[in-house]
C-alpha cells in the first residue's frame, strides 16, 4: 500500500509537471492527493518542503549512477545508455529542470546540494575521459583548459536540454526526443574522438545519421 507521503509526492510531481511549481498551491496538492489540507500539513508544513523532498528523491537516482561509474565498463555505448536513463528520469521531474534557476533560488538547501554535486559531476567526466583515452576511443587532451571547457559544455547541456526542448520543440514522441537529445549531447565529444571512437559513435546512431532525423 502506498504511504501517505508517497501519495503526496506523486500528486505534487504530477501537478508541478503539468502546471509549473509556482502555479500550484498546497490546497491543490491536497485535492490531488485526495486528502485534507490539515492531513497534508502533518507531513509537509510548506510547499517548499515538498519541493525539497522531490528533488532529493530524483537526485538520489542520478547520484547512484554517478557513484557506480568506477564499477562500469566505460565506452560510448555505456555513455549513451546512461544518458538515456538520466534523461528519462529528468522527464519524470521535468518541472524542476524547466524552472531550474527559480527553484534553485527558492531553496538554499537544494542550491547547496546542487552546487556541491557539480564537483562530483566534474570528477565523473574526468574519469570517463580517462577510460575513453585508455581504450583509444578519445584523443589525449593535454591542455587542461580544453578539458575544462569540454566538461562545462556537457554539464550545461545536461542541465538545460529540457528547458531548451520546451522552448524550441513541439514534442510528440517523448522517447524519440530523448534519443535525439542524447545524440546531440554526446556529439559534443565528436571533435575529441579518435577514428575508432567516431566509428563506434556513428555505429550507435547509424540509423539516425542515415535518415537525417535530427535535421
Secondary structure, DSSP 8 states (H G I E B T S, - for coil): ---HHHHHHHHHHHHHHHH-GGG--HHHHHHHTTS-HHHHHHH-SSHHHHHHHHHHHHHHHHHHHHHTGGGS--SHHHHHHHHHHHHHHHHHTHHHHHTHHHHHHH-HHHHHHHHHHHHHHHHHHHHHHHHHHHTTSB-----HHHHHHHHHHHHHHHHHHHHHHHHH---S-HHHHHHHHHHHHHGGGGGGB-HHHHHHHHHHTHHHHHHTTT-
